[in-house]
Amino acid sequence: MAPSPRYIIIGANDLGVELVRRISETGHATFMGFFDFRRLERLPPSARAQFVGSCSEVSAFVRRRAVQTIYITAPMDDASRIEELPQQFRATRASIYFALDSIALDLLHPRRLDIAGYAYHAFLRRSAARRARVGSGLLRHRTLPETHSIE
């Protein structure tokens, strides 16, 4: 029997704890721990026991422990830090998923684009969403799950 896939979560918060609970119910993956930008004492009590380390340590951990999946549940107010994270994982084979709560999605004006059969998700700032609505016609002001096709 093959070992179950390993995963970590960047963002030791309520959303991350809930994601661990839901994935563990399936029994198809092994949770390796939380990483966060904050120190242990600033984390919610429900996540402290499974805290592995700071975000600066993630890349080495992923390579050393052969982690296959990385979920990012860190709040979007850490956007500048979050933008840097995928750069760390270029040398790994881990898949990266952003798990955003519905409040964050509403603030980011999500769009789904279909470009020649490939699905893309775009998150636009308010000013960019306004420009897109009035802009070139490639994007229209709509929210998920509507799909826009560009052939």
ROSE-4610 file (N, C-alpha, C; in Angstrom, 1 decimal, always signed):
// ROSE-4610
residu = [M/M/M/A/A/A/P/P/P/S/S/S/P/P/P/R/R/R/Y/Y/Y/I/I/I/I/I/I/I/I/I/G/G/G/A/A/A/N/N/N/D/D/D/L/L/L/G/G/G/V/V/V/E/E/E/L/L/L/V/V/V/R/R/R/R/R/R/I/I/I/S/S/S/E/E/E/T/T/T/G/G/G/H/H/H/A/A/A/T/T/T/F/F/F/M/M/M/G/G/G/F/F/F/F/F/F/D/D/D/F/F/F/R/R/R/R/R/R/L/L/L/E/E/E/R/R/R/L/L/L/P/P/P/P/P/P/S/S/S/A/A/A/R/R/R/A/A/A/Q/Q/Q/F/F/F/V/V/V/G/G/G/S/S/S/C/C/C/S/S/S/E/E/E/V/V/V/S/S/S/A/A/A/F/F/F/V/V/V/R/R/R/R/R/R/R/R/R/A/A/A/V/V/V/Q/Q/Q/T/T/T/I/I/I/Y/Y/Y/I/I/I/T/T/T/A/A/A/P/P/P/M/M/M/D/D/D/D/D/D/A/A/A/S/S/S/R/R/R/I/I/I/E/E/E/E/E/E/L/L/L/P/P/P/Q/Q/Q/Q/Q/Q/F/F/F/R/R/R/A/A/A/T/T/T/R/R/R/A/A/A/S/S/S/I/I/I/Y/Y/Y/F/F/F/A/A/A/L/L/L/D/D/D/S/S/S/I/I/I/A/A/A/L/L/L/D/D/D/L/L/L/L/L/L/H/H/H/P/P/P/R/R/R/R/R/R/L/L/L/D/D/D/I/I/I/A/A/A/G/G/G/Y/Y/Y/A/A/A/Y/Y/Y/H/H/H/A/A/A/F/F/F/L/L/L/R/R/R/R/R/R/S/S/S/A/A/A/A/A/A/R/R/R/R/R/R/A/A/A/R/R/R/V/V/V/G/G/G/S/S/S/G/G/G/L/L/L/L/L/L/R/R/R/H/H/H/R/R/R/T/T/T/L/L/L/P/P/P/E/E/E/T/T/T/H/H/H/S/S/S/I/I/I/E/E/E]
num = [1/1/1/2/2/2/3/3/3/4/4/4/5/5/5/6/6/6/7/7/7/8/8/8/9/9/9/10/10/10/11/11/11/12/12/12/13/13/13/14/14/14/15/15/15/16/16/16/17/17/17/18/18/18/19/19/19/20/20/20/21/21/21/22/22/22/23/23/23/24/24/24/25/25/25/26/26/26/27/27/27/28/28/28/29/29/29/30/30/30/31/31/31/32/32/32/33/33/33/34/34/34/35/35/35/36/36/36/37/37/37/38/38/38/39/39/39/40/40/40/41/41/41/42/42/42/43/43/43/44/44/44/45/45/45/46/46/46/47/47/47/48/48/48/49/49/49/50/50/50/51/51/51/52/52/52/53/53/53/54/54/54/55/55/55/56/56/56/57/57/57/58/58/58/59/59/59/60/60/60/61/61/61/62/62/62/63/63/63/64/64/64/65/65/65/66/66/66/67/67/67/68/68/68/69/69/69/70/70/70/71/71/71/72/72/72/73/73/73/74/74/74/75/75/75/76/76/76/77/77/77/78/78/78/79/79/79/80/80/80/81/81/81/82/82/82/83/83/83/84/84/84/85/85/85/86/86/86/87/87/87/88/88/88/89/89/89/90/90/90/91/91/91/92/92/92/93/93/93/94/94/94/95/95/95/96/96/96/97/97/97/98/98/98/99/99/99/100/100/100/101/101/101/102/102/102/103/103/103/104/104/104/105/105/105/106/106/106/107/107/107/108/108/108/109/109/109/110/110/110/111/111/111/112/112/112/113/113/113/114/114/114/115/115/115/116/116/116/117/117/117/118/118/118/119/119/119/120/120/120/121/121/121/122/122/122/123/123/123/124/124/124/125/125/125/126/126/126/127/127/127/128/128/128/129/129/129/130/130/130/131/131/131/132/132/132/133/133/133/134/134/134/135/135/135/136/136/136/137/137/137/138/138/138/139/139/139/140/140/140/141/141/141/142/142/142/143/143/143/144/144/144/145/145/145/146/146/146/147/147/147/148/148/148/149/149/149/150/150/150/151/151/151]
x = [+0.8/+0.0/+0.9/+0.6/+1.4/+1.1/+2.1/+1.9/+1.0/+0.2/-0.7/+0.1/-0.5/+0.2/+0.3/+1.4/+1.7/+1.4/+0.8/+0.5/+0.8/+1.1/+1.2/+0.3/+0.1/-0.7/+0.1/+0.1/+0.8/-0.4/-0.4/-1.5/-2.2/-1.7/-2.2/-3.4/-4.5/-5.7/-6.9/-8.1/-9.3/-9.6/-9.4/-9.6/-8.6/-7.4/-6.4/-6.8/-7.3/-7.7/-8.9/-9.9/-11.0/-10.6/-9.7/-9.2/-8.6/-7.8/-7.2/-8.3/-9.3/-10.4/-11.1/-11.4/-12.1/-11.2/-9.9/-9.1/-8.9/-8.7/-8.5/-9.8/-10.9/-12.2/-12.1/-11.4/-11.3/-10.3/-9.3/-8.3/-7.3/-7.3/-6.5/-5.2/-4.9/-3.6/-3.1/-1.8/-1.2/-0.8/-1.3/-1.0/+0.3/+1.2/+2.6/+2.8/+1.8/+1.9/+1.6/+1.5/+1.3/+2.6/+2.7/+3.7/+3.0/+3.6/+3.0/+4.0/+3.6/+4.5/+4.6/+3.7/+3.7/+4.4/+4.7/+5.3/+4.3/+4.7/+3.8/+2.8/+3.2/+2.3/+1.2/+1.4/+0.3/-0.7/-0.5/-1.4/-2.6/-3.7/-4.8/-4.5/-5.0/-4.7/-4.9/-5.9/-6.2/-5.2/-4.3/-3.2/-1.9/-1.7/-0.3/+0.3/-0.4/+0.2/+0.7/+0.2/+0.6/+1.5/+2.0/+2.9/+4.3/+4.8/+6.1/+7.1/+6.8/+7.8/+7.4/+8.3/+8.0/+8.1/+7.5/+7.4/+8.8/+9.8/+11.1/+11.7/+11.1/+11.6/+10.8/+9.8/+8.9/+9.6/+10.3/+11.0/+11.8/+12.7/+13.6/+12.7/+11.7/+10.8/+10.2/+9.6/+8.9/+9.9/+11.1/+12.0/+12.5/+12.8/+13.3/+12.2/+11.0/+9.9/+9.1/+9.4/+8.7/+7.2/+6.9/+5.6/+5.0/+3.9/+3.3/+2.4/+1.7/+0.7/+0.9/+0.8/+0.9/-0.4/-1.1/-2.3/-1.9/-2.3/-2.0/-3.4/-3.5/-4.7/-4.4/-3.2/-2.8/-3.8/-4.1/-5.0/-4.4/-5.2/-4.8/-4.1/-4.3/-3.6/-2.1/-1.6/-0.2/+0.2/-0.5/-0.4/+1.1/+1.8/+3.2/+4.0/+3.8/+4.5/+4.0/+2.7/+2.2/+2.7/+2.8/+3.3/+4.7/+5.5/+6.9/+6.9/+5.9/+5.9/+6.1/+5.3/+5.5/+6.9/+7.6/+9.0/+9.9/+9.6/+10.4/+10.2/+9.1/+8.7/+9.1/+9.8/+10.1/+10.9/+11.8/+12.6/+12.0/+10.7/+10.0/+8.9/+8.3/+7.3/+5.9/+5.9/+4.6/+3.6/+2.4/+1.3/+0.9/+0.5/+0.2/-1.3/-2.0/-3.4/-3.7/-4.4/-4.8/-6.2/-6.3/-7.7/-8.1/-9.0/-9.4/-10.8/-11.0/-12.4/-13.3/-14.6/-15.5/-15.4/-15.1/-15.0/-13.8/-12.7/-11.5/-11.9/-12.6/-13.0/-13.8/-14.8/-15.6/-14.8/-13.8/-13.0/-12.1/-11.7/-10.8/-11.4/-12.7/-13.5/-13.0/-13.3/-12.8/-13.4/-12.6/-13.1/-12.5/-13.3/-12.8/-12.8/-11.6/-11.4/-11.2/-11.7/-11.4/-10.6/-9.4/-8.6/-8.1/-8.7/-8.4/-8.5/-9.5/-9.7/-9.0/-8.2/-7.6/-8.3/-8.5/-9.2/-8.2/-8.5/-7.7/-8.6/-8.1/-8.8/-8.0/-8.7/-8.1/-8.7/-7.8/-8.3/-7.9/-8.8/-8.5/-8.8/-7.9/-8.2/-9.4/-10.0/-11.2/-11.0/-9.9/-9.6/-9.4/-8.8/-8.6/-9.9/-10.8/-12.1/-12.9/-12.8/-13.5/-13.0/-11.7/-11.1/-11.5/-11.5/-11.9/-13.3/-14.1/-15.6/-15.8/-15.0/-15.1/-14.2/-13.2/-12.0/-12.3/-11.4/-11.2/-12.2/-13.0/-14.0/-13.5/-12.2/-11.7/-12.2/-12.4/-13.0/-14.2/-15.2/-16.4/-16.5/-17.2/-17.4/-18.4/-17.9/-18.8/-18.1/-18.8/-18.2/-18.3/-17.5/-17.6/-19.0/-19.5/-18.8/-18.9/-19.3/-19.5/-18.1/-18.1/-16.8/-16.8/-15.7/-15.5/-14.6/-15.0/-14.1/-13.4/-12.1/-11.3/-10.7/-11.1/-10.6/-9.4]
y = [-1.2/+0.0/+1.2/+2.2/+3.4/+4.3/+5.0/+6.0/+7.1/+7.6/+8.7/+10.0/+10.8/+12.1/+12.9/+13.7/+14.6/+16.0/+16.7/+18.1/+19.0/+20.3/+21.3/+22.4/+23.3/+24.5/+25.7/+26.7/+28.0/+28.9/+29.2/+30.0/+29.3/+29.4/+28.7/+29.5/+29.4/+30.2/+29.3/+29.9/+29.1/+28.4/+29.1/+28.4/+27.2/+27.4/+26.3/+25.1/+25.4/+24.3/+23.6/+24.3/+23.7/+22.9/+23.3/+22.6/+21.2/+21.3/+20.0/+19.1/+19.6/+18.7/+18.1/+18.8/+18.3/+17.3/+17.6/+16.6/+15.3/+15.5/+14.3/+13.4/+13.9/+13.1/+12.2/+12.6/+11.7/+10.6/+10.8/+9.8/+9.5/+10.5/+10.3/+11.0/+11.7/+12.5/+12.6/+12.9/+13.0/+14.5/+15.1/+16.5/+16.5/+17.3/+17.4/+18.6/+19.6/+20.7/+22.1/+23.1/+24.4/+25.2/+26.2/+27.2/+28.5/+29.5/+30.9/+31.9/+33.2/+34.3/+34.8/+34.4/+34.8/+33.8/+34.3/+33.4/+32.6/+31.5/+30.5/+31.1/+32.0/+32.6/+33.4/+33.8/+34.7/+33.8/+32.5/+31.6/+31.3/+30.9/+30.4/+29.1/+28.9/+27.7/+26.4/+26.4/+25.2/+24.8/+25.7/+25.4/+25.2/+25.6/+25.6/+24.3/+23.2/+21.9/+21.3/+21.8/+21.3/+22.3/+23.3/+24.4/+23.8/+23.9/+23.3/+24.4/+25.6/+26.6/+27.8/+28.7/+30.0/+29.7/+30.7/+30.5/+30.5/+31.1/+31.0/+29.6/+28.7/+27.3/+26.4/+26.9/+26.0/+25.2/+25.9/+25.3/+24.1/+24.3/+23.2/+22.0/+22.3/+21.3/+20.5/+21.2/+20.5/+19.6/+20.0/+19.1/+18.0/+18.2/+17.2/+16.1/+16.5/+15.6/+15.1/+15.5/+15.1/+15.4/+16.6/+17.1/+17.3/+16.7/+16.8/+18.0/+18.5/+19.5/+20.6/+21.9/+23.0/+23.8/+24.0/+24.9/+26.2/+27.3/+28.6/+29.2/+29.3/+29.9/+31.2/+31.7/+33.0/+34.1/+35.0/+36.1/+37.0/+37.5/+38.3/+39.6/+40.0/+41.2/+41.0/+39.8/+39.4/+39.2/+39.9/+39.7/+39.8/+40.7/+40.9/+39.6/+39.1/+37.9/+36.7/+36.6/+35.5/+35.4/+36.6/+36.6/+36.0/+36.1/+35.5/+34.0/+33.5/+32.0/+31.1/+31.2/+30.3/+30.3/+31.4/+31.4/+30.4/+30.2/+29.2/+27.8/+27.5/+26.1/+25.7/+26.5/+26.2/+24.9/+24.7/+23.5/+22.2/+22.3/+21.2/+20.7/+19.6/+19.1/+19.3/+20.0/+20.2/+21.0/+20.7/+21.4/+22.5/+23.7/+24.8/+25.2/+25.3/+25.7/+26.8/+27.8/+29.0/+28.7/+28.6/+28.4/+29.8/+30.4/+31.8/+31.7/+32.4/+32.4/+33.3/+33.2/+33.8/+35.4/+35.9/+37.3/+37.8/+37.1/+37.6/+37.5/+36.5/+36.4/+37.6/+38.0/+39.2/+40.4/+40.6/+41.8/+41.8/+40.7/+40.6/+40.6/+40.6/+40.6/+39.5/+38.2/+37.1/+37.0/+36.5/+36.3/+35.0/+34.3/+33.0/+33.3/+33.0/+33.2/+31.8/+31.6/+30.5/+31.0/+30.6/+31.1/+29.8/+29.7/+28.6/+27.2/+27.0/+25.8/+25.7/+26.6/+26.6/+27.5/+27.1/+27.9/+28.7/+30.0/+30.8/+31.6/+31.8/+32.6/+33.9/+35.0/+36.3/+37.0/+37.6/+38.4/+39.8/+40.7/+42.1/+43.0/+44.0/+45.0/+45.9/+46.6/+47.4/+48.3/+49.0/+49.9/+49.1/+48.0/+47.1/+46.6/+46.2/+45.7/+46.7/+48.0/+49.0/+49.2/+49.2/+49.4/+48.2/+47.0/+45.8/+45.9/+46.4/+46.5/+47.5/+48.5/+49.5/+49.3/+48.4/+48.2/+47.6/+46.7/+46.3/+45.2/+44.7/+43.7/+42.3/+42.2/+40.8/+40.4/+41.3/+41.0/+41.9/+41.3/+42.1/+41.9/+42.9/+42.9/+41.8/+40.6/+39.5/+38.8/+38.0/+37.2/+35.8/+34.9/+33.5/+33.0/+32.0/+31.0/+31.3/+32.5/+32.8/+32.6/+32.1/+31.9/+32.8/+33.4/+34.2/+33.4/+33.3/+32.6/+33.6/+33.3/+34.1/+33.1/+33.1/+32.1/+32.6]
z = [+0.0/+0.0/+0.0/-0.9/-1.0/+0.2/+0.6/+1.8/+1.3/+2.3/+2.0/+1.7/+0.8/+0.5/+1.7/+1.8/+2.9/+2.5/+3.5/+3.2/+4.4/+4.1/+5.2/+4.9/+5.9/+5.8/+6.2/+5.3/+5.7/+6.1/+7.4/+7.9/+9.0/+10.2/+11.4/+11.9/+11.3/+11.7/+11.7/+12.0/+12.0/+10.7/+9.6/+8.3/+8.1/+8.5/+8.4/+9.3/+10.5/+11.4/+10.8/+10.3/+9.6/+8.4/+7.6/+6.5/+6.9/+8.0/+8.5/+9.0/+9.6/+10.1/+8.9/+7.9/+6.7/+6.0/+5.8/+5.1/+5.9/+7.2/+8.0/+8.0/+7.8/+7.7/+6.5/+5.5/+4.3/+4.5/+5.4/+5.6/+4.5/+3.5/+2.3/+2.3/+3.4/+3.4/+4.8/+5.0/+6.3/+6.5/+7.6/+7.9/+8.6/+8.1/+8.6/+9.5/+9.5/+10.4/+9.8/+10.7/+10.3/+10.2/+9.3/+9.3/+9.3/+9.8/+9.9/+10.0/+9.7/+9.8/+11.2/+12.1/+13.5/+14.4/+15.6/+16.6/+17.2/+17.8/+18.4/+19.4/+20.2/+21.2/+20.6/+19.4/+18.7/+17.9/+17.9/+17.1/+18.0/+17.3/+18.0/+18.8/+20.0/+20.8/+20.0/+19.1/+18.4/+17.4/+17.0/+16.0/+16.7/+17.9/+18.5/+18.6/+18.9/+19.1/+17.7/+16.6/+15.3/+14.6/+15.3/+14.7/+14.5/+13.2/+12.9/+12.8/+12.3/+12.2/+11.4/+11.2/+10.5/+9.0/+8.3/+6.8/+6.2/+6.8/+6.2/+6.2/+7.0/+7.0/+6.1/+5.5/+4.7/+3.6/+2.8/+1.6/+2.0/+3.0/+3.4/+4.0/+4.7/+5.3/+4.2/+3.2/+2.1/+1.3/+1.1/+0.4/+1.3/+2.5/+3.5/+3.8/+3.9/+4.3/+3.1/+1.9/+0.7/+0.7/+1.0/+1.1/-0.3/-0.6/-1.9/-2.1/-1.0/-1.2/-0.1/-0.6/+0.3/+0.2/+1.3/+1.3/+2.0/+1.4/+2.0/+2.4/+3.7/+4.3/+5.1/+4.9/+5.5/+5.0/+5.9/+5.4/+4.3/+3.5/+2.4/+2.8/+4.0/+4.4/+4.5/+4.4/+4.3/+2.8/+1.9/+0.5/+0.0/+0.5/+0.0/+0.4/+1.6/+2.0/+1.3/+1.0/+0.3/-1.1/-1.8/-3.1/-3.2/-2.2/-2.2/-2.0/-1.4/-1.0/-2.2/-3.3/-4.4/-5.0/-4.9/-5.4/-4.6/-3.4/-2.6/-3.0/-3.7/-4.0/-5.4/-6.1/-7.5/-7.6/-6.6/-6.7/-6.1/-5.8/-5.2/-6.2/-5.9/-6.8/-6.1/-5.1/-4.3/-5.1/-5.0/-5.6/-4.5/-5.0/-4.1/-4.3/-3.2/-3.3/-2.4/-2.8/-2.0/-1.5/-0.2/+0.4/+1.0/+0.4/+0.9/+1.4/+2.5/+3.0/+2.2/+2.3/+1.4/+1.5/+2.7/+2.9/+2.1/+2.1/+1.3/-0.2/-0.7/-2.1/-2.5/-1.6/-2.0/-2.1/-1.3/-1.3/-2.5/-3.1/-4.2/-5.5/-5.6/-6.9/-7.8/-7.4/-8.2/-9.6/-10.6/-11.9/-12.4/-13.1/-13.8/-15.3/-15.8/-17.3/-17.9/-19.1/-19.9/-21.1/-21.2/-22.4/-23.1/-24.3/-25.2/-24.4/-23.6/-22.9/-21.6/-21.2/-19.9/-18.9/-17.7/-16.7/-15.9/-15.7/-14.9/-13.9/-12.7/-11.7/-11.5/-11.6/-11.4/-10.2/-9.4/-8.3/-8.5/-8.6/-9.0/-7.8/-7.7/-6.7/-7.2/-6.3/-6.7/-7.9/-7.9/-9.1/-10.3/-10.3/-11.4/-11.9/-11.0/-11.3/-12.1/-11.6/-12.3/-13.7/-13.9/-15.2/-16.1/-15.6/-16.4/-16.8/-16.0/-16.3/-17.5/-17.5/-18.6/-19.7/-19.5/-20.4/-21.7/-22.1/-23.4/-23.9/-23.0/-23.4/-23.1/-22.8/-22.4/-21.1/-20.2/-18.9/-18.7/-18.1/-17.7/-16.2/-15.6/-14.2/-13.8/-13.4/-13.0/-11.9/-11.2/-10.1/-10.4/-9.7/-9.8/-9.6/-10.2/-11.0/-12.5/-12.9/-14.4/-15.0/-16.2/-17.0/-18.2/-18.5/-19.7/-20.6/-21.9/-22.8/-23.7/-23.9/-24.9/-25.8/-27.0/-28.0/-28.7]
